[in-house]
Amino acid sequence: MKTLLLFLVFLLCLSWTTSLPSLLSDYLKNLPHSPRPHRRELNVHRPPEEEGTAFESDIILSPEQANEIAKEILTGNRKRRQTVKQVTKIWPNGIIVYRYDDQWPNNQLGNLAKTNIEKAMKMWEDTTCLRFIRQTPNTPGKVVNIFFGTMCQSEIGMSSLSYGFQDLEIAPYCVKRIGSLAHEFGHVAGMFHEHSRPDRDSNITVYLDNVKTGGQQYFKKHGTDTERTNEPYDIGSVMHYGPLFFSKDANANKYTLQPHDRRLTGVMGQRAHLSFTDIKTINDLYDCNKNCPRGLQCKHGGYIGPNCACTCPLGLTGRECTQVVHSSSGCGGVLTGSSGKFSSPGYPQKYPISTSCTWLIQGRAGSSISLKFTSLDIEEDVNCFYDHLEVKTYGPTLDGPSFPVIKTSFLPGDSKNARQHRKEPNLKRPSEDSTAFESDIILASEKANKLAKEILSGNRKRRQTVQATKIWPNGIIVYKYDDNWPNSKLGNLSKRSIEKAMKMWQDKTCVIFIRQTPTTPRIGLYGSGVNIIFGHMCQTVAGRFEYAFGDLEVAGNCAENPGKLAHLLGHVLGIFHQHNRPDRDKYITVMFEALKQDAWKFFIKANENHTEQLNKPYDIGSIMHLGGHMFNKYNITIQPKDKRLMAVMGQRTHLSFLDIKKVNDLYTCNRNCPRGPKCKNEGYIGPNCSCTCPLDLTGRKCQKVVQSFSECGGVLKRSSGTFSSPGYSQKYPNSTRCTWLIQGTAGSSISLNFTSFEIGDDANCYNDFLEVKTYGLTLEGPRFCGSIAPKEIRYNGSTLLVNFNSDHLYDNRGFQAQYTIH
């Protein structure tokens, strides 16, 4: 019997998109294994599975497993499996005993993590015969020890090690992602990744050229001699990588994986639910129906499940999976006629929201089915994540293509069937999930009232620096950690990161952060200060809170990143976001159509005529600038007019020269200085009463370049000449920075021509690059990398700074350039 299953879905949906050493001789000594994997700093800008350094990125192998797999690779007889059978054991009777580590944080984040972990366990328990039992003193057998760390990774199946526990590591960035936690429990139960199957090339394309350096090993296929359950390839599996996992440039949509049917891109890498095949794989692996009587014949891909009844594909029900799930809207049904029509509920009027309808079209054996649409008007969004019509052309058990498919880069907003309460997950940037003013700034009530009046009256006065509140007297900020601050490894690590961020500002400005003690002097009439709490978001009070201690809230996704914390402290000092300046449209483009719902409010410009700024040029490289993908429902939300500056926009690695100058000016840090030297090259008198120079310049008057240990760089004053990277034309050294200052006379201009060029080659030139500061000495300049020499650069100024930077990993021949002062 020929069948075709169709789903019409109008749901509030959530969707996630979600190094083995290259030398086999290093395989065993470098492969992480139980009991404790190596920790490293987390990166919240990537999906959780990209955070691990373990086998297949988030799987920890026992020494026995690592040895077995290494031997298979070395002998060319690789047997990596879809599920474990020989390398380790499955859990006896499907019972998995677990415990929370003794160091588990006793705070709000720790409690949230427990709640979501147990929800992820329940996803498997509700659909399979697996049972997760929390350890008690009398619980026998192997135990999964769940501990709070910096990565999300798990051992595969039940470890064969003799000691009584194996680790499952959970990090803050996946705590809120129940689907990602369910993915890790898939590994615990014994499943490898779906995209590593030997038959994957019949279903997906792997673009290894788009994979970031060191990530290629995560895309190896199993050998043809495998042991796995006989299920079809499942692009919608919760164990499948997403299309941009380990991409060298996800921002530019450089896909690492893509389904042959591009209409399935939206489901690949999903972490919203267990697929039908995920569930069946575990039920088969654990022989969950072994005690069931025979005789029941399930139809349409259904099978006898652990409850001895038919487990049916999504949308089907009934004793033998021959009926469709009833919809509250009365839509859907089984269609057996030779032809007919069907439509969405209420057609041609608007369909209701939060509705799912299923039609099962059934023909006789050997027949085929065709569909023709006479009308189609369903909300458009990228990859049809929300309202869509799904046609299951790959069978009832697999995800089918969804319609409409959008072929343009512009996606309309929710003008039709508007979502008033949709809150999309942001898996790469958890700190964006905020309802605060400008996303991470909490306003005191008097400031909120003031700003609300300005917006309503059309006389918006949001400022680059605070005036709706006061700056901190004498630049002294008193702070304390909240009484409920977690006394744990994460809490202590967060304190160290916060104090590193404070030091970033203290080292460059006159502000001082003082931890409160019983003898600390009171700031202001009521004793203002900053109360640092551990919560769910990264946000803070702007400037000095008037009447008491204002909150600075940190969460797991920023607690270990000093740069993100320095951004928040910039707000504490009184600085708003750079991208809200009234002149921003000269320098960046805001793609409002790409913003998630309600995010527009974070991109309101300050009023052109009513701002009080410290007169500084627009600084794309400011630590206070948002990045290019913040608050996106798809693609880029902010793009610099000069796209070569994309790499520095939204950076959180350092304070820019103008960030520092802004605070020094705001707090008049040189007010007690005698008239000192006249600083050159845009330097200024800083808080130490000497010249504060732009990055890479030094000297009493900022007239020299910072000396490199490679003895490269220098000041070039001749009318023309040649300079090159250190060691040219041999490979340049690692971890090197060279600066050349080309100086002409007043009114002159400078040109650069490259006769040879071979520097790194990574997305947006993050690592090895040549920077030419064509926007002035105080601002970031465009970066160049790769093997194609830049075209002639002409600079209409008399002083040009050129920087060469190499990281600690790779080297190339470098560059040679000729300069001319006109």
VOGU-3710 file (C-alpha; in Angstrom, 3 decimals, decimal comma):
1> mktlllflvf> 0,000/0,000/0,000  1,358/3,364/-1,012  1,035/6,096/1,619  1,981/9,739/1,921  1,961/11,574/5,207  1,516/15,355/5,405  1,765/17,641/8,398  0,500/21,188/8,500  2,034/22,769/11,575  1,280/26,105/13,207
11> llclswttsl> 3,249/25,768/16,403  5,356/27,839/18,716  8,533/25,990/17,774  12,087/26,130/19,080  14,960/24,893/16,964  18,766/24,579/17,624  21,424/24,652/15,083  23,397/23,538/16,399  40,767/18,218/18,442  41,316/13,980/17,868
21> psllsdylkn> 44,979/14,536/17,149  45,891/14,409/13,477  48,829/12,062/14,057  47,803/8,560/15,031  50,988/8,084/17,003  49,646/10,679/19,428  46,232/9,091/19,565  46,294/7,376/22,919  48,306/9,917/24,863  46,202/12,857/23,663
31> lphsprphrr> 42,739/11,337/23,722  40,784/12,536/26,794  39,401/9,733/28,905  37,827/9,207/32,272  38,027/10,121/35,091  38,460/13,869/34,337  38,822/15,498/30,897  41,110/18,470/30,440  39,365/21,784/31,105  39,614/24,810/28,880
41> elnvhrppee> 37,869/28,155/28,577  34,415/27,812/27,107  33,296/29,655/24,008  29,621/30,580/24,168  29,578/31,628/20,541  29,525/28,085/19,299  27,146/25,128/19,649  27,824/22,900/22,699  29,163/19,997/20,663  31,917/22,258/19,313
51> egtafesdii> 33,247/22,949/22,796  34,817/19,578/23,511  38,333/18,405/22,758  37,292/14,789/23,156  36,688/12,058/20,575  34,028/13,300/18,117  34,196/16,569/20,144  31,819/15,630/22,979  32,537/11,937/23,650  35,007/10,852/26,349
61> lspeqaneia> 36,573/7,467/25,675  37,860/5,102/28,311  41,449/3,903/27,688  40,059/0,551/26,498  37,745/2,231/23,994  40,481/4,570/22,792  42,875/1,643/22,355  40,326/-0,375/20,413  39,403/2,475/18,096  43,014/3,543/17,536
71> keiltgnrkr> 43,911/-0,004/16,517  41,020/-0,078/14,060  42,166/3,167/12,432  45,811/2,105/12,293  44,906/-1,221/10,665  42,455/0,391/8,259  39,645/-1,713/9,708  37,692/1,019/11,469  34,492/-0,187/13,124  33,067/2,924/14,681
81> rqtvkqvtki> 29,458/2,193/15,304  26,098/3,896/15,337  25,536/2,204/18,700  27,913/0,392/21,040  28,043/-3,399/20,989  31,648/-4,532/21,424  33,780/-1,505/22,363  31,846/-1,157/25,599  28,755/-2,581/27,233  25,213/-1,355/27,210
91> wpngiivyry> 23,615/-0,704/30,586  22,169/-3,886/32,137  18,366/-3,883/31,899  18,548/-0,296/30,611  19,049/1,046/34,145  21,451/4,003/34,367  22,392/5,056/37,883  23,539/8,648/38,255  24,658/11,099/40,894  25,534/14,773/41,056
101> ddqwpnnqlg> 29,159/15,450/41,876  30,049/16,484/45,427  31,135/19,890/44,070  27,831/20,553/42,329  26,983/24,271/42,769  24,282/24,913/45,366  22,796/27,974/43,675  20,167/29,029/41,167  22,207/27,895/38,164  22,931/24,544/39,764
111> nlaktnieka> 19,245/24,005/40,522  18,259/24,981/36,969  20,826/22,541/35,602  19,398/19,690/37,697  15,879/20,482/36,527  16,854/20,458/32,846  19,072/17,382/33,181  16,132/15,482/34,626  13,872/16,787/31,829  16,393/15,442/29,307
121> mkmwedttcl> 16,405/12,082/31,087  12,611/12,054/30,960  12,697/12,538/27,162  14,400/9,148/26,919  12,426/7,496/29,732  9,057/8,483/28,242  9,831/6,840/24,891  12,192/3,916/25,651  12,807/1,346/28,384  15,785/3,283/29,751
131> rfirqtpntp> 15,481/4,222/33,404  17,619/6,823/35,162  17,900/6,160/38,897  19,571/8,548/41,279  22,192/6,835/43,418  21,455/5,957/47,023  23,796/4,245/49,514  22,238/0,906/48,522  22,322/1,367/44,727  24,693/-1,192/43,147
141> gkvvniffgt> 26,712/-1,002/39,925  28,331/1,626/37,748  27,352/5,254/38,351  27,280/8,240/35,967  28,862/11,109/37,878  27,390/14,391/36,581  29,684/17,297/37,337  29,727/20,987/36,547  32,657/21,959/34,352  33,482/23,967/31,248
151> mcqseigmss> 32,393/21,575/28,489  29,430/19,348/27,645  30,724/15,858/26,971  30,085/12,276/27,939  31,471/8,804/27,896  29,965/6,483/25,290  27,809/3,700/26,710  28,740/2,056/29,990  32,474/2,300/30,605  34,309/-0,974/31,171
161> lsygfqdlei> 36,746/0,609/33,625  36,923/-1,186/36,926  36,217/1,764/39,183  32,644/2,569/40,006  31,860/5,794/38,131  32,143/7,477/34,757  31,805/11,163/34,004  29,192/13,277/32,290  30,358/16,881/32,224  27,858/19,732/32,020
171> apycvkrigs> 28,802/23,383/31,388  26,759/26,567/31,835  26,342/27,116/28,101  24,274/23,955/27,623  22,374/24,052/30,922  19,374/25,782/29,323  19,369/23,475/26,274  17,393/20,401/27,186  17,872/19,016/23,674  21,649/19,330/23,934
181> lahefghvag> 21,517/17,524/27,283  19,374/14,804/25,658  22,078/14,525/22,960  24,672/13,821/25,683  22,421/11,203/27,262  22,191/9,589/23,820  25,952/9,097/24,097  25,555/7,780/27,655  23,047/5,235/26,355  25,516/4,118/23,667
191> mfhehsrpdr> 24,946/6,184/20,510  27,599/7,763/18,297  26,923/10,648/15,916  24,605/10,073/12,968  26,741/11,940/10,419  29,601/9,441/10,935  27,615/6,541/9,415  29,208/4,810/6,409  26,165/5,567/4,229  26,187/9,293/4,995
201> dsnitvyldn> 27,466/10,320/1,520  24,225/9,077/-0,011  22,334/11,580/2,115  24,562/14,559/2,934  27,573/16,398/1,522  30,529/17,162/3,788  32,522/20,290/2,873  35,867/19,657/4,536  37,310/22,843/3,000  34,855/24,810/5,155
211> vktggqqyfk> 35,809/23,044/8,396  37,947/25,033/10,801  41,498/23,887/11,327  41,646/20,835/13,572  37,978/19,941/13,105  38,265/17,603/10,113  38,592/14,511/12,305  35,064/15,002/13,610  33,708/14,284/10,119  35,315/10,873/9,523
221> khgtdtertn> 33,019/8,113/8,346  32,609/4,696/9,905  34,081/1,808/7,993  31,759/-0,338/5,901  32,118/-3,168/8,412  29,863/-1,767/11,102  27,489/-2,980/13,750  24,472/-0,767/14,043  20,712/-0,950/14,102  19,146/-1,209/10,670
231> epydigsvmh> 17,517/2,208/10,581  17,472/4,604/7,620  19,811/7,586/7,681  18,140/10,215/9,881  18,981/13,835/9,071  16,583/14,935/11,823  18,282/12,862/14,541  19,170/14,605/17,788  22,581/12,905/17,309  23,263/14,629/13,947
241> ygplffskda> 25,573/17,634/13,571  24,096/20,865/12,246  25,038/22,432/8,887  27,441/24,975/10,417  29,107/22,843/13,100  32,879/23,507/13,161  32,588/25,986/10,275  35,610/28,199/9,706  33,161/31,041/9,031  29,626/30,350/10,233
251> nankytlqph> 28,880/34,055/9,913  29,213/33,762/6,122  27,143/30,530/6,079  30,110/28,366/5,070  28,342/25,025/5,472  30,282/22,026/6,734  27,337/19,689/6,155  24,408/19,994/3,807  21,642/17,512/3,011  21,267/16,501/-0,625
261> drrltgvmgq> 17,682/17,675/-0,297  18,352/21,274/0,762  14,799/21,570/2,056  15,887/19,426/5,028  18,529/21,928/6,180  16,166/23,294/8,824  15,904/19,971/10,693  19,559/18,910/10,470  21,245/19,410/13,841  17,963/20,060/15,663
271> rahlsftdik> 17,963/19,740/19,431  14,240/20,233/20,015  13,172/16,579/20,300  14,190/12,949/19,905  13,444/11,745/16,418  11,377/8,632/15,808  14,560/6,847/14,686  16,526/7,977/17,776  13,884/6,361/19,946  13,678/3,182/17,859
281> tindlydcnk> 17,474/2,821/17,853  17,599/2,729/21,670  14,532/0,500/21,929  16,202/-1,975/19,530  19,619/-1,689/21,190  18,160/-2,493/24,615  15,677/-5,046/23,221  12,908/-3,144/24,961  10,086/-5,363/23,645  11,752/-8,680/24,498
291> ncprglqckh> 8,997/-9,632/26,927  6,115/-8,686/24,599  3,838/-11,288/23,009  3,983/-11,610/19,227  1,162/-11,036/16,783  0,562/-7,297/16,609  1,410/-5,947/13,123  2,256/-2,246/13,246  1,800/-0,314/9,991  3,492/2,714/8,408
301> ggyigpncac> 6,888/2,167/10,025  5,554/1,637/13,542  6,984/-1,074/15,799  6,290/-2,868/19,062  7,561/-0,566/21,791  8,482/-1,139/25,433  4,809/-0,969/26,472  4,021/-3,875/24,081  1,834/-1,605/21,927  2,630/-0,043/18,574
311> tcplgltgre> 4,973/2,944/18,750  3,833/5,085/15,818  5,589/7,763/13,740  4,777/11,344/14,650  1,235/12,246/13,594  -0,046/8,656/13,528  -1,863/6,711/16,221  -4,219/3,745/16,677  -3,617/0,130/17,569  -1,674/-0,501/14,336
321> ctqvvhsssg> -0,708/3,113/13,479  -3,442/3,411/10,870  -5,083/6,582/12,186  -3,939/10,186/12,374  -3,647/12,129/15,609  -6,801/14,170/16,127  -6,443/17,955/15,933  -8,342/20,358/18,160  -9,209/22,292/14,984  -10,892/19,255/13,479
331> cggvltgssg> -8,475/19,179/10,534  -6,589/16,249/9,056  -7,670/12,658/8,420  -7,077/9,550/6,314  -7,699/10,139/2,587  -8,375/6,953/0,596  -10,196/8,277/-2,480  -8,480/8,274/-5,873  -8,422/12,092/-5,832  -9,636/14,970/-3,717
341> kfsspgypqk> -8,900/18,289/-2,077  -7,861/19,297/1,411  -6,914/22,607/2,984  -5,690/24,255/6,140  -8,326/24,854/8,830  -10,489/27,905/8,150  -9,266/28,331/4,554  -9,563/30,813/2,827  -9,733/32,763/6,095  -6,647/32,896/8,335
351> ypistsctwl> -5,685/29,627/9,950  -5,616/29,461/13,774  -2,339/29,602/15,685  -0,898/26,671/17,702  -2,481/24,059/15,446  -1,145/20,816/13,991  -2,994/18,860/11,319  -2,082/15,512/9,750  -3,389/13,921/6,558  -2,541/10,336/5,598
361> iqgragssis> -3,081/9,775/1,873  -3,427/6,043/1,187  -3,412/4,378/-2,204  -3,410/0,758/-3,237  -0,230/-1,317/-3,479  1,983/-0,185/-6,372  0,274/3,180/-6,813  1,916/6,617/-6,682  0,667/9,916/-5,298  0,866/13,442/-6,691
371> lkftsldiee> 0,098/16,741/-4,977  -0,767/20,060/-6,616  -1,192/23,264/-4,613  -3,777/25,712/-5,894  -3,065/28,201/-3,096  -0,245/28,549/-0,590  0,009/31,407/1,911  1,943/30,261/5,000  4,155/32,452/7,131  7,655/32,710/5,674
381> dvncfydhle> 10,754/32,246/7,773  14,210/30,837/7,198  14,174/27,030/6,703  10,459/26,966/7,666  11,112/26,715/11,395  7,669/27,988/12,395  4,496/27,719/10,271  5,067/25,122/7,559  3,648/22,316/5,486  5,745/19,165/5,689
391> vktygptldg> 5,403/16,452/3,046  6,965/13,179/4,195  8,358/12,028/0,866  11,079/10,005/2,631  8,618/7,848/4,507  6,504/8,237/7,656  9,445/7,731/10,057  11,728/10,471/8,705  11,501/14,245/8,446  10,239/15,488/5,111
401> psfpviktsf> 10,783/18,749/3,220  8,871/21,762/4,507  7,207/24,529/2,504  7,295/27,430/1,712  10,983/27,522/0,842  12,466/31,029/0,794  14,966/31,736/-1,990  15,858/35,310/-1,138  18,050/36,633/1,650  15,258/38,919/2,866
411> lpgdsknarq> 12,669/37,381/5,159  9,468/39,284/5,913  8,516/39,870/9,507  5,507/38,436/11,278  2,949/40,698/9,590  0,784/37,684/8,935  -0,164/35,584/11,926  1,993/37,787/14,166  3,595/36,115/17,162  3,047/38,227/20,224
421> hrkepnlkrp> 4,849/35,940/22,635  7,485/34,128/20,557  10,848/34,008/22,296  13,421/32,314/20,111  16,343/30,491/21,676  19,765/31,965/21,043  22,174/29,100/21,420  25,300/30,939/20,324  24,710/34,019/22,435  22,818/33,116/25,623
431> sedstafesd> 23,547/36,529/27,134  21,201/38,084/24,575  18,160/36,459/26,187  17,382/39,547/28,205  14,550/41,975/28,733  16,804/44,745/30,005  17,291/48,156/28,423  19,845/47,771/25,579  19,837/44,012/26,370  22,375/44,068/29,217
441> iilasekank> 21,744/47,389/30,999  19,372/47,597/33,976  17,965/51,068/34,510  17,057/52,493/37,877  13,410/53,559/38,000  14,183/57,261/37,701  16,340/56,650/34,631  13,735/54,359/33,072  11,049/57,022/33,559  13,273/59,716/32,086
451> lakeilsgnr> 14,181/57,690/29,023  10,591/56,529/28,480  9,423/60,165/28,388  12,127/61,038/25,873  11,133/58,180/23,558  7,422/58,972/23,779  8,033/62,652/23,083  10,344/61,914/20,146  13,091/63,779/21,966  15,302/60,808/22,755
461> krrqtvqatk> 18,435/61,756/24,679  20,223/58,469/25,113  23,859/59,268/25,524  27,185/57,735/24,746  28,057/58,352/28,394  25,744/58,711/31,369  24,059/61,851/32,472  20,751/60,375/33,621  22,794/59,202/36,562  26,039/60,264/38,225
471> iwpngiivyk> 29,534/59,041/37,594  31,405/57,483/40,488  33,015/60,123/42,766  36,792/60,168/42,288  36,450/57,124/40,037  36,045/54,786/43,047  33,602/51,898/42,629  32,820/49,862/45,745  31,649/46,335/45,034  30,665/43,213/46,905
481> yddnwpnskl> 29,700/39,658/46,014  26,122/38,796/46,839  25,456/36,794/50,000  24,235/33,911/47,799  27,350/33,838/45,635  28,131/30,154/44,895  30,931/28,694/46,981  32,086/26,374/44,224  34,769/25,967/41,603  32,658/27,932/39,103
491> gnlskrsiek> 32,005/30,658/41,667  35,704/31,018/42,435  36,634/30,993/38,748  34,036/33,684/38,093  35,485/35,882/40,837  38,923/35,643/39,265  37,522/36,554/35,839  35,592/39,516/37,277  38,710/40,826/38,981  40,726/40,392/35,747
501> amkmwqdktc> 38,076/42,503/33,988  38,331/45,161/36,700  42,108/45,182/36,240  41,670/45,800/32,488  40,041/49,146/33,345  42,230/49,957/36,342  45,478/49,466/34,417  44,487/51,983/31,720  42,343/54,567/33,526  42,046/56,240/36,929
511> vifirqtptt> 39,021/54,204/38,060  39,537/51,963/41,068  37,406/48,997/42,147  37,414/48,459/45,925  35,853/45,404/47,523  33,582/46,372/50,402  34,748/45,754/53,955  33,268/46,966/57,261  35,639/49,960/57,116  35,108/50,894/53,442
521> priglygsgv> 34,058/54,579/53,154  30,500/55,152/51,954  30,086/56,433/48,386  27,459/59,168/48,194  24,801/60,037/50,708  23,234/56,567/50,759  26,294/54,397/50,173  26,218/53,483/46,456  28,020/50,424/45,178  27,781/47,357/42,941
531> niifghmcqt> 26,315/44,085/44,185  27,575/41,222/41,983  25,098/38,346/41,782  25,168/34,971/40,001  22,009/34,599/37,932  20,697/33,711/34,463  21,771/36,750/32,430  24,696/39,099/32,023  23,428/42,611/32,720  24,128/45,571/34,941
541> vagrfeyafg> 23,162/48,989/36,209  24,391/51,869/34,011  26,585/54,261/35,944  26,299/54,880/39,679  23,080/53,746/41,241  21,692/56,692/43,170  20,434/55,272/46,426  22,027/51,916/47,239  23,932/49,004/45,757  22,876/48,294/42,166
551> dlevagncae> 23,088/44,779/40,717  25,645/43,460/38,258  24,334/40,060/37,239  26,649/37,454/35,746  25,694/34,073/34,323  27,540/30,991/33,180  27,909/32,243/29,613  29,949/35,290/30,645  31,227/34,385/34,107  34,521/33,004/32,805
561> npgklahllg> 35,159/35,547/30,044  37,026/38,668/31,255  36,295/40,525/27,993  32,521/40,127/28,353  32,776/41,139/31,975  34,866/44,197/30,996  31,998/45,148/28,639  29,573/45,021/31,582  31,946/47,058/33,728  32,014/49,637/30,925
571> hvlgifhqhn> 28,296/50,077/31,585  28,970/50,292/35,327  31,398/53,138/34,601  28,706/54,917/32,605  29,149/53,970/28,923  26,293/52,897/26,669  26,608/50,806/23,513  28,568/52,178/20,571  26,090/51,001/17,918  23,360/53,289/19,341
581> rpdrdkyitv> 25,233/56,471/18,420  23,283/58,866/16,156  26,025/58,756/13,503  26,139/54,965/13,306  24,510/54,742/9,841  27,642/56,234/8,278  29,671/53,286/9,534  27,401/50,258/9,926  24,199/48,885/8,439  21,579/47,402/10,777
591> mfealkqdaw> 19,627/44,604/9,063  16,315/45,070/10,854  14,637/42,328/8,814  17,140/39,800/10,235  16,460/40,678/13,883  14,521/38,339/16,122  11,149/39,593/17,257  11,218/42,586/19,634  15,005/42,983/19,308  14,578/46,251/17,374
601> kffikanenh> 14,404/48,100/20,697  18,084/47,345/21,299  19,011/49,158/18,070  17,304/52,540/18,576  19,612/55,386/17,683  20,253/58,320/19,975  18,588/61,521/18,744  20,868/63,459/16,373  20,314/66,781/18,093  20,122/65,732/21,704
611> teqlnkpydi> 23,171/63,708/22,584  25,987/64,466/24,905  28,963/62,508/23,660  32,611/62,791/24,379  33,822/63,846/20,967  35,298/60,609/19,686  35,176/59,006/16,241  32,881/56,027/15,725  34,732/52,964/17,015  33,761/49,660/15,372
621> gsimhlgghm> 36,452/47,914/17,425  35,080/49,145/20,767  34,442/46,543/23,449  31,058/48,309/23,810  29,977/47,513/20,209  27,627/44,633/19,432  28,814/41,865/17,110  27,489/41,107/13,656  25,155/38,262/14,646  23,667/39,559/17,880
631> fnkynitiqp> 19,901/39,028/18,184  19,635/37,385/14,765  16,768/35,195/13,716  18,926/34,457/10,690  22,114/35,728/9,111  23,862/39,037/9,920  22,181/41,790/11,943  24,976/44,394/11,824  27,505/44,865/9,057  30,243/47,487/8,836
641> kdkrlmavmg> 30,257/49,586/5,665  33,848/48,399/5,254  33,312/44,643/5,457  37,005/44,108/6,127  36,301/45,319/9,680  33,890/42,444/10,413  36,562/40,592/12,397  36,946/43,343/15,001  33,292/44,315/15,398  31,941/42,942/18,666
651> qrthlsfldi> 35,373/41,838/19,904  35,687/41,073/23,610  39,437/40,527/23,858  40,652/44,010/24,839  39,667/47,597/25,537  40,097/49,721/22,451  42,203/52,880/22,583  39,025/54,986/22,432  37,270/52,919/25,150  40,128/53,868/27,445
661> kkvndlytcn> 40,201/57,506/26,359  36,453/57,830/26,838  36,654/56,784/30,486  39,779/58,862/31,107  37,967/61,915/29,708  34,696/61,137/31,508  36,469/60,943/34,863  38,946/63,752/34,001  41,788/61,432/34,901  44,529/63,938/34,045
671> rncprgpkck> 43,007/66,827/35,984  45,901/66,993/38,445  48,626/66,736/35,829  50,967/69,640/35,086  51,241/70,654/31,479  53,299/67,848/30,082  54,668/66,879/26,690  52,675/67,536/23,549  51,716/64,007/22,546  51,980/63,171/18,856
681> negyigpncs> 50,160/60,696/16,624  46,839/61,191/18,490  48,184/60,275/21,912  46,962/62,193/24,997  47,976/62,909/28,579  46,718/59,973/30,628  46,159/59,418/34,341  49,889/58,896/34,955  50,565/62,394/33,510  52,520/60,982/30,548
691> ctcpldltgr> 51,443/60,322/26,986  48,957/57,477/26,501  49,730/56,253/22,970  47,650/54,391/20,394  48,238/50,653/20,273  51,724/49,761/18,960  53,137/53,261/19,491  55,356/54,286/22,399  57,933/56,880/23,434  57,648/60,076/25,422
701> kcqkvvqsfs> 55,562/61,698/22,687  54,220/58,549/20,940  56,710/58,998/18,114  58,192/55,460/18,221  56,842/51,990/17,464  56,755/49,182/20,009  59,839/47,033/19,446  59,257/43,405/18,424  61,505/40,597/19,645  61,834/39,665/15,957
711> ecggvlkrss> 63,421/43,090/15,398  60,888/43,904/12,710  58,997/47,156/12,214  60,144/50,729/12,594  59,518/54,338/11,554  59,767/54,901/7,768  60,388/58,519/6,701  62,055/58,249/3,289  60,010/59,186/0,252  59,811/55,523/-0,799
721> gtfsspgysq> 61,082/52,142/0,284  60,418/48,463/0,869  59,525/46,537/4,014  58,558/42,920/4,663  57,524/40,393/7,293  60,323/38,996/9,461  62,320/36,244/7,747  60,836/36,903/4,311  60,857/34,930/2,039  61,288/32,078/4,473
731> kypnstrctw> 58,425/31,373/6,846  57,713/34,081/9,403  57,940/33,181/13,115  54,920/32,409/15,295  53,528/34,777/17,930  54,986/37,893/16,352  53,687/41,438/16,014  55,505/44,043/13,927  54,574/47,696/13,452  55,690/50,134/10,773
741> liqgtagssi> 54,902/53,853/11,078  55,120/55,514/7,667  55,529/59,281/8,157  55,254/61,902/5,467  55,167/65,669/5,632  52,015/67,670/6,312  49,625/67,461/3,356  51,247/64,365/1,831  49,573/61,050/1,017  50,848/57,478/1,085
751> slnftsfeig> 50,458/54,486/-1,245  51,225/50,808/-0,611  51,858/48,115/-3,223  52,414/44,450/-2,373  54,905/42,506/-4,496  54,397/39,253/-2,562  51,691/38,171/-0,140  51,074/34,882/1,695  49,700/35,268/5,230  47,482/32,693/6,960
761> ddancyndfl> 44,026/32,184/5,514  41,161/32,147/7,968  37,701/33,637/8,021  37,801/37,391/8,620  41,587/37,240/9,256  41,306/36,513/12,986  44,714/34,910/13,397  47,595/35,793/11,042  46,934/39,100/9,268  48,262/42,418/8,009
771> evktygltle> 46,361/45,458/9,323  46,561/48,813/7,539  45,160/51,633/9,691  43,523/53,676/6,951  40,957/55,089/9,417  43,556/56,721/11,613  45,968/55,666/14,303  43,343/55,309/17,042  40,928/53,029/15,169  41,075/49,470/13,921
781> gprfcgsiap> 42,017/49,173/10,269  41,048/46,641/7,609  42,811/43,292/7,787  44,284/41,289/4,930  45,233/37,615/4,811  45,397/34,706/2,385  47,495/34,263/-0,741  46,005/37,024/-2,912  47,870/40,298/-2,598  45,711/43,349/-1,780
791> keiryngstl> 45,287/45,910/-4,518  47,179/49,175/-4,220  46,203/51,018/-1,037  46,079/54,820/-1,188  45,825/56,766/2,053  45,048/60,482/2,057  46,993/61,265/5,182  50,587/61,872/6,132  50,963/59,142/8,792  50,036/55,487/8,213
801> lvnfnsdhly> 50,389/52,594/10,676  50,834/49,028/9,373  50,721/45,996/11,702  51,716/42,408/10,981  50,414/39,773/13,410  51,026/36,015/13,601  49,567/33,610/16,121  51,184/30,587/17,759  49,960/27,940/15,311  50,842/28,450/11,660
811> dnrgfqaqyt> 53,340/30,237/9,448  53,688/31,180/5,777  56,116/33,042/3,533  54,781/36,427/4,599  54,698/39,619/2,513  56,811/42,265/0,857  55,482/45,777/0,257  56,645/48,975/-1,377  55,522/52,327/0,015  55,613/55,758/-1,572
821> ih> 55,008/59,115/0,108  53,450/61,513/-2,404
//
